[in-house]
Amino acid sequence: MQAQRARQFTVESAPYQHNRLAHRHEDVKIETEHFVQTVVKPHAEAIRRMGAIPDEVIRALGTAGWFGLLIPRKFGGRGLDCLARILNVEYMTRGCPDVGAVLQIGQLGTGTLIEFGSPAQQAKWLPLLATGERLCTISITEEQSGSHILGMQTTYEERGDGYVLNGEKWFIGNCPISNLHVVFALDQNQKKLSAFIVEGERPGVDNTMRHKTIGLRAFPFGRLKLDEVEIPRANLIGTIGQGQDIAHRIISHHGRPSLTALALGIHHRIYDLAYSYSGYRELYGKNLRALPEIRQKIFEIYERFELCRQSAYEAAELDSTGEKSYRALSLAKYLNSERAFESAMIATDIFGARAGLPEYEIGQLMLDAMMTRPPSGTGDVQKRRIMEHLFEEKTPAWEVDEDENRLAQVG
Ligand SMILES: Cc1cc2nc3c(=O)[nH]c(=O)nc-3n(C[C@H](O)[C@H](O)[C@H](O)COP(=O)(O)OP(=O)(O)OC[C@H]3O[C@@H](n4cnc5c(N)ncnc54)[C@H](O)[C@@H]3O)c2cc1C
């Protein structure tokens, strides 16, 4: 008994399936794991305990080029694809979920500029985003308009040679540490949704209000207040009224894979923790994993984890190769966030009372997994989208073949 108390609980890698797809980006996985070991791990325990990520870790993410993973090489990025993004965020999150969360959300505003930015906007901003000199939010959600994007209150008004923005965004990832924002707003008649670039230093921009959370406690998450913020015409992304298409595309093809990877990384850590604990804890003179009920629970976590991983990598591979991936990305996001949360609950059972002690981490991971469920479409919204696709042939505009006589539905 005495000997067991003195033994340190250490988390080791649980056995997992070799994956053919992941092999294509083995170098990204290895480099990410090295970054985790050398830069993130030394701070991971303090990040959990203090609920804050040191600036040096965020800066290191930028210098390593991780924020620029998807940015084309001609703008100083790594020019990689969706599968590389999944592996990068998964392994970063496995090392520290809060750091993984910062990394994944950093891809959304950047993704908007990669896909919809004008040549001048791309030349100006992408090189700065690639090095982390600028960090960019995607600012859509408001207190009253979560899933219902068109219910937002933030407005733009054409004035002089540009636009004036007013409103307040809630639940914005990386907001307190970002100095660039992709903001969605409606015209004064509440009809035309449009997207704009807003620099953090403009008068009237306030990103200092931070939400206190119980999951992903160190993830910088906050409100963006816009009070009579003047921006030039050059800051409009795409055209006036294109905002709904832009939001739909970015949520589907950047938000969902990013959130999938975050949930997958948390799931990976849950599996590692549960497996390691079952070999650490001794009961009846044997390891806990000698009990058939405990083996069964570990199997349930393993099964969920491998299936989720497969679905994440397959969806990303489809996206990377330019195949139609809308439904696969939605399914991967749904499965990964829901099943990670379920696995966390099974794991807390294995830990008994220790699940409630912060040093065993598993209780915190359950709350972290919970945080991956609402963004980029809650579980029910995700199911609704998939069912619309299955039963009503509602296909997003970018997936309708020209020879297919189908009605493009965006919403
Ligand atoms: C970790 C995290 C990071 C985030 N980052 C960002 C960010 O960077 N930028 C940003 O703009 N937002 C961000 N969000 C906000 C996120 O996009 C919203 O939480 C999400 O859109 C859901 O909105 P809501 O939380 O207001 O829930 P609500 O929309 O109020 O939903 C409440 C409930 O109603 C259900 N519901 C709503 N509509 C439907 C429907 N049509 N069919 C069936 N059920 C429905 C939902 O499933 C849910 O169960 C983030 C949230 C989290 C937790």
The ligand as an SDF file (V2000), in Angstrom:
LIG
                    3D

 53 58  0  0  0  0  0  0  0  0999 V2000
  -14.6340   26.4730  -27.6850 C   0  0  0  0  0  0  0  0  0  0  0  0
  -15.5100   27.3630  -28.5240 C   0  0  0  0  0  0  0  0  0  0  0  0
  -14.9180   28.1560  -29.5030 C   0  0  0  0  0  0  0  0  0  0  0  0
  -15.7170   29.0060  -30.2850 C   0  0  0  0  0  0  0  0  0  0  0  0
  -15.1000   29.8260  -31.1790 N   0  0  0  0  0  0  0  0  0  0  0  0
  -15.8470   30.6740  -31.9160 C   0  0  0  0  0  0  0  0  0  0  0  0
  -15.2080   31.6030  -32.8160 C   0  0  0  0  0  0  0  0  0  0  0  0
  -13.9770   31.6230  -32.9130 O   0  0  0  0  0  0  0  0  0  0  0  0
  -15.9860   32.4270  -33.5380 N   0  0  0  0  0  0  0  0  0  0  0  0
  -17.3440   32.4310  -33.4420 C   0  0  0  0  0  0  0  0  0  0  0  0
  -17.9860   33.2050  -34.1470 O   0  0  0  0  0  0  0  0  0  0  0  0
  -17.9840   31.5970  -32.5660 N   0  0  0  0  0  0  0  0  0  0  0  0
  -17.2710   30.7240  -31.8100 C   0  0  0  0  0  0  0  0  0  0  0  0
  -17.8870   29.8860  -30.8950 N   0  0  0  0  0  0  0  0  0  0  0  0
  -19.3330   29.9480  -30.7450 C   0  0  0  0  0  0  0  0  0  0  0  0
  -20.0190   28.7930  -31.4530 C   0  0  0  0  0  0  0  0  0  0  0  0
  -19.9720   28.9770  -32.8350 O   0  0  0  0  0  0  0  0  0  0  0  0
  -21.4650   28.7240  -30.9160 C   0  0  0  0  0  0  0  0  0  0  0  0
  -21.3670   28.2200  -29.6050 O   0  0  0  0  0  0  0  0  0  0  0  0
  -22.3490   27.8320  -31.7810 C   0  0  0  0  0  0  0  0  0  0  0  0
  -22.6260   28.4610  -32.9950 O   0  0  0  0  0  0  0  0  0  0  0  0
  -23.6870   27.5110  -31.0880 C   0  0  0  0  0  0  0  0  0  0  0  0
  -24.3030   28.6720  -30.6580 O   0  0  0  0  0  0  0  0  0  0  0  0
  -24.7990   28.7990  -29.1250 P   0  0  0  0  0  0  0  0  0  0  0  0
  -23.6860   28.3640  -28.2420 O   0  0  0  0  0  0  0  0  0  0  0  0
  -25.3480   30.1510  -28.9560 O   0  0  0  0  0  0  0  0  0  0  0  0
  -25.9690   27.7020  -28.9970 O   0  0  0  0  0  0  0  0  0  0  0  0
  -27.4850   27.8820  -29.5150 P   0  0  0  0  0  0  0  0  0  0  0  0
  -27.4820   28.2740  -30.9410 O   0  0  0  0  0  0  0  0  0  0  0  0
  -28.1870   28.7660  -28.5360 O   0  0  0  0  0  0  0  0  0  0  0  0
  -28.0320   26.4100  -29.3900 O   0  0  0  0  0  0  0  0  0  0  0  0
  -28.6820   25.9180  -28.1970 C   0  0  0  0  0  0  0  0  0  0  0  0
  -29.2930   24.5590  -28.4780 C   0  0  0  0  0  0  0  0  0  0  0  0
  -30.2770   24.6580  -29.5340 O   0  0  0  0  0  0  0  0  0  0  0  0
  -30.0110   23.6960  -30.5440 C   0  0  0  0  0  0  0  0  0  0  0  0
  -30.3150   24.2420  -31.8860 N   0  0  0  0  0  0  0  0  0  0  0  0
  -30.1020   25.5020  -32.3280 C   0  0  0  0  0  0  0  0  0  0  0  0
  -30.4690   25.6110  -33.6360 N   0  0  0  0  0  0  0  0  0  0  0  0
  -30.9060   24.3910  -34.0300 C   0  0  0  0  0  0  0  0  0  0  0  0
  -31.4180   23.8590  -35.2550 C   0  0  0  0  0  0  0  0  0  0  0  0
  -31.5310   24.6210  -36.3530 N   0  0  0  0  0  0  0  0  0  0  0  0
  -31.7780   22.5550  -35.2920 N   0  0  0  0  0  0  0  0  0  0  0  0
  -31.6830   21.7860  -34.1840 C   0  0  0  0  0  0  0  0  0  0  0  0
  -31.2070   22.2220  -32.9980 N   0  0  0  0  0  0  0  0  0  0  0  0
  -30.8120   23.5060  -32.9090 C   0  0  0  0  0  0  0  0  0  0  0  0
  -28.5110   23.4430  -30.4440 C   0  0  0  0  0  0  0  0  0  0  0  0
  -28.1820   22.1700  -30.9750 O   0  0  0  0  0  0  0  0  0  0  0  0
  -28.2680   23.5170  -28.9370 C   0  0  0  0  0  0  0  0  0  0  0  0
  -28.5870   22.2660  -28.3760 O   0  0  0  0  0  0  0  0  0  0  0  0
  -17.1260   29.0390  -30.1020 C   0  0  0  0  0  0  0  0  0  0  0  0
  -17.7120   28.2290  -29.1180 C   0  0  0  0  0  0  0  0  0  0  0  0
  -16.9190   27.4020  -28.3300 C   0  0  0  0  0  0  0  0  0  0  0  0
  -17.5600   26.5630  -27.2560 C   0  0  0  0  0  0  0  0  0  0  0  0
  1  2  1  0
  2  3  1  0
  2 52  2  0
  3  4  2  0
  4  5  1  0
  4 50  1  0
  5  6  2  0
  6  7  1  0
  6 13  1  0
  7  8  2  0
  7  9  1  0
  9 10  1  0
 10 11  2  0
 10 12  1  0
 12 13  2  0
 13 14  1  0
 14 15  1  0
 14 50  1  0
 15 16  1  0
 16 17  1  0
 16 18  1  0
 18 19  1  0
 18 20  1  0
 20 21  1  0
 20 22  1  0
 22 23  1  0
 23 24  1  0
 24 25  2  0
 24 26  1  0
 24 27  1  0
 27 28  1  0
 28 29  2  0
 28 30  1  0
 28 31  1  0
 31 32  1  0
 32 33  1  0
 33 34  1  0
 33 48  1  0
 34 35  1  0
 35 36  1  0
 35 46  1  0
 36 37  1  0
 36 45  1  0
 37 38  2  0
 38 39  1  0
 39 40  1  0
 39 45  2  0
 40 41  1  0
 40 42  2  0
 42 43  1  0
 43 44  2  0
 44 45  1  0
 46 47  1  0
 46 48  1  0
 48 49  1  0
 50 51  2  0
 51 52  1  0
 52 53  1  0
M  END
$$$$
